[in-house]
Amino acid sequence: GRAGLLTNRWDGEGPAAGRSFDGKIPYFGGRAGLSCRWENREKHSIECCGKYFYSRGNGEDFVREEISFRPTNSHRVRLGGRLAYPYQWKLAPWCGAFYEREFAGTARGSAGGLDIPQPSLKGGSTAGELGLSYRPSAAAAIDLALHGSTGIQKSVSGSLRARYEF
């Protein structure tokens, strides 16, 4: 599970021209997934996975500006896989590819009693990742990764993760 604040900035257009706001909307969500991994210690490992993501952003009313946003729900499914190579000199590269489908994800609202344009993330996206794991000992590992997606969702991000298993 996860929870946090979404920060929004909106500049009016159409019937809401000239109106704008900055807001922070609380959200919460969770995910569930299954994966299967096949390992060939001499060559590589292959992992196939499927995940379901749910998140909900609360609605928010800006009385002075006569702007109202209704709650937004997101239902996503991600299917894909990852290929990892064995550790050599304490390093292991890996790559992955995924397809993600958003089934909801429409933001609805009104300004001055009139509906505002409804942006939507509904649809499909493909994503890829490249990474490198460094394992200084049997219990510790550091992962560095680059992620990117295109389609309905467009993004580029990086991550750094350190873990210690005991």
TADAQUI-V980735 format. One record per run of one state. SS is the DSSP state (h for helix, s for strand, l for the rest). FROM is the first residue (numbers start at 0). TO is the last residue. If there is no record, write none. Layout:
SS:FROM:TO / SS:FROM:TO
This chain:
l:0:0 / s:1:10 / l:11:12 / h:13:15 / l:16:18 / s:19:39 / l:40:42 / s:43:56 / l:57:58 / s:59:61 / l:62:65 / s:66:68 / l:69:70 / s:71:84 / l:85:86 / s:87:87 / l:88:89 / s:90:101 / l:102:104 / s:105:105 / l:106:107 / s:108:110 / l:111:112 / s:113:114 / l:115:118 / s:119:119 / l:120:121 / s:122:133 / l:134:138 / s:139:150 / l:151:153 / s:154:163 / l:164:165
